[in-house]
Amino acid sequence: MKYYPVFLNLKNKKTVVIGGGTVAERKTRTLAKAGATVKIISPSLTHNLRILSRRGKLTHIKRSYKKKDTKEAFLVIAATSSPRTNTTIARNAEFLVNVVDTPSEGNFIAPSIVRRGQLTIAISTEGASPAISKAIRKEIEQLYGRDFALYLKFAESVRRKAMNKITALRKRERFLKSLASERIFKALRNKGFRAVSETVSASLDKF
């Protein structure tokens, strides 16, 4: 295994993106959604990045990269159009750094992601084939639709209720395991969230 899989808590963490193109835009959106404090170093920005800057979602330093830019940054994204500059950024970064065109020069890679509410599924081929990662992501998107996002939030509340209501330990464990059964997942895909939530609620009411 070349990479250790992990989900990072980036809330209020200092992150720096070097570059202002479409790849930098995609990376920046993901970082901002994760609650990171994002600074972009680039002479120019895409239209959407300029909008995010005006809205205060990021800080834009309008110039080319300097060595001091990554000082004390928790996470750095090297996304310039210059391979040489990206290599320099990777060498100067103090902690986590991702180089978008040549991931091997950094110390982490960003996986393909499927998001369904609180459900996040990350797919990686360890850089062997981004195209295969993308294809697998599309398959997973078909398997886990919007109903799974609704169900996960519902299951969270049901679990809290079950912890209080079902006092017998074994019965409670069986009920909680049933929330993630193959039968439930199949019903979500075939019947939808509403039908499944009604069935689960009725089952909990029996206790």
C-alpha positions in Angstrom: 0.0 0.0 0.0 1.6 3.2 -1.2 -0.7 5.6 0.6 -2.3 5.6 4.1 -6.1 6.3 3.6 -7.4 9.0 6.0 -10.1 11.7 6.3 -8.7 15.0 7.5 -10.4 17.6 9.7 -9.5 20.8 8.0 -11.7 23.1 10.0 -9.9 26.5 10.2 -6.7 24.9 9.0 -4.3 27.0 7.0 -4.3 25.7 3.4 -2.5 27.2 0.4 -3.3 26.6 -3.3 -0.7 27.7 -5.8 -2.4 28.4 -9.1 -5.6 29.9 -10.2 -6.9 27.7 -13.1 -9.7 25.2 -13.3 -7.9 22.5 -11.4 -7.1 25.0 -8.6 -10.8 26.0 -8.6 -11.9 22.4 -8.1 -9.4 21.9 -5.3 -10.3 25.1 -3.6 -14.0 24.4 -3.6 -13.4 21.1 -1.9 -11.1 22.7 0.7 -13.6 25.4 1.4 -16.5 22.9 1.9 -14.3 21.1 4.4 -14.0 24.4 6.4 -10.4 25.1 5.6 -8.9 28.7 5.5 -7.9 28.9 1.9 -5.2 31.2 0.4 -4.6 31.3 -3.3 -1.3 32.5 -4.8 -1.7 33.3 -8.5 -1.4 36.2 -10.9 -4.9 35.4 -12.2 -8.0 33.5 -11.2 -10.9 31.8 -13.0 -14.2 33.6 -13.0 -15.6 31.4 -10.3 -12.6 31.8 -8.0 -12.9 35.6 -8.4 -16.5 35.3 -7.2 -15.4 33.2 -4.2 -12.7 35.7 -3.4 -15.3 38.6 -3.4 -17.5 36.6 -1.1 -14.7 36.2 1.4 -14.5 32.4 0.8 -10.7 32.7 0.1 -7.8 35.1 0.2 -6.2 35.9 -3.1 -2.5 37.0 -3.3 -2.2 38.3 -6.9 1.4 37.3 -7.8 3.6 34.3 -8.6 4.7 31.8 -6.0 7.4 32.7 -3.4 9.1 30.3 -1.0 7.5 32.0 2.1 4.0 31.3 0.8 3.8 27.8 2.2 5.4 28.5 5.5 3.4 26.9 8.3 0.6 25.8 5.9 -1.0 22.6 7.1 -1.9 21.6 3.5 -0.6 22.8 0.2 -1.9 22.2 -3.4 0.6 22.8 -6.2 -1.6 23.5 -9.2 0.4 25.8 -11.5 1.0 25.2 -15.2 4.8 24.9 -14.6 6.1 21.5 -13.6 9.3 23.1 -12.3 7.4 25.4 -10.0 5.2 22.6 -8.8 8.4 20.6 -7.9 9.8 23.6 -6.0 6.6 24.0 -4.1 6.6 20.3 -3.1 10.1 20.6 -1.8 9.4 23.7 0.2 6.1 22.6 1.8 6.4 21.8 5.5 3.5 19.4 6.0 1.0 18.0 3.5 1.5 18.7 -0.2 -0.3 17.5 -3.3 1.1 18.1 -6.8 -1.8 17.8 -9.2 0.0 16.7 -12.4 2.7 14.5 -10.8 1.3 13.2 -7.5 4.4 11.2 -6.8 6.2 14.4 -6.0 3.9 15.2 -3.1 3.1 13.2 0.0 -0.6 12.7 -0.5 -3.1 12.3 -3.3 -6.7 13.4 -3.5 -9.0 10.4 -4.3 -12.2 10.4 -6.4 -15.1 11.2 -4.1 -18.8 10.3 -4.0 -20.7 12.5 -1.6 -24.2 11.6 -0.4 -25.0 13.9 2.6 -23.0 12.5 5.5 -21.8 9.6 3.4 -18.4 10.1 1.8 -16.8 7.3 -0.3 -13.2 7.8 -1.5 -11.8 5.8 -4.4 -8.0 5.6 -5.2 -5.9 3.5 -7.5 -2.8 5.0 -5.9 -2.1 7.0 -9.0 -2.1 4.0 -11.3 -5.1 5.1 -13.3 -7.2 8.2 -12.6 -9.5 7.1 -15.4 -10.3 3.9 -13.6 -10.9 5.8 -10.4 -13.4 8.0 -12.2 -15.2 5.0 -13.8 -15.6 3.3 -10.4 -16.8 6.5 -8.9 -19.6 6.7 -11.6 -20.6 3.1 -10.8 -20.8 3.9 -7.1 -22.8 7.0 -7.7 -25.4 4.8 -9.4 -25.4 2.4 -6.5 -25.8 5.0 -3.8 -28.3 7.7 -4.8 -29.9 10.5 -2.9 -32.1 8.1 -0.8 -28.9 6.9 0.9 -28.1 10.4 2.1 -31.6 10.8 3.5 -31.5 7.3 5.1 -28.1 7.9 6.8 -29.4 11.0 8.5 -32.6 9.1 9.5 -30.6 6.2 10.8 -28.5 8.5 13.0 -31.7 9.6 14.8 -33.1 6.1 14.9 -29.9 4.8 16.5 -30.2 7.4 19.3 -33.8 6.4 20.0 -32.9 2.7 20.0 -30.1 3.3 22.5 -32.6 4.6 25.0 -35.6 2.5 24.1 -34.2 -1.0 23.7 -32.7 -2.0 27.0 -31.8 -5.6 26.2 -28.3 -5.5 24.8 -28.6 -8.4 22.3 -31.9 -7.2 20.9 -30.5 -3.7 20.6 -27.5 -5.0 18.7 -29.6 -7.0 16.3 -31.9 -4.0 15.6 -28.9 -1.7 15.0 -27.3 -4.2 12.6 -30.6 -4.5 10.7 -30.3 -0.8 9.9 -27.4 -1.7 7.6 -28.7 -5.0 6.2 -28.6 -6.0 2.5 -32.4 -6.1 2.6 -32.6 -2.4 3.7 -30.1 -1.3 1.0 -32.1 -3.2 -1.7 -35.3 -1.7 -0.5 -33.8 1.8 -0.6 -32.8 1.3 -4.3 -36.2 -0.3 -5.3 -38.7 1.4 -3.0 -37.0 4.6 -1.9 -36.4 6.3 1.4 -39.9 7.0 2.5 -41.0 3.3 2.3 -37.9 2.2 4.2 -38.1 4.8 6.9 -41.7 3.8 7.6 -40.7 0.2 7.9 -37.8 0.9 10.2 -39.9 3.2 12.4 -42.6 0.5 12.7 -40.0 -2.0 13.7 -38.6 0.3 16.4 -42.2 1.0 17.7 -42.5 -2.7 18.5 -40.0 -2.5 21.4 
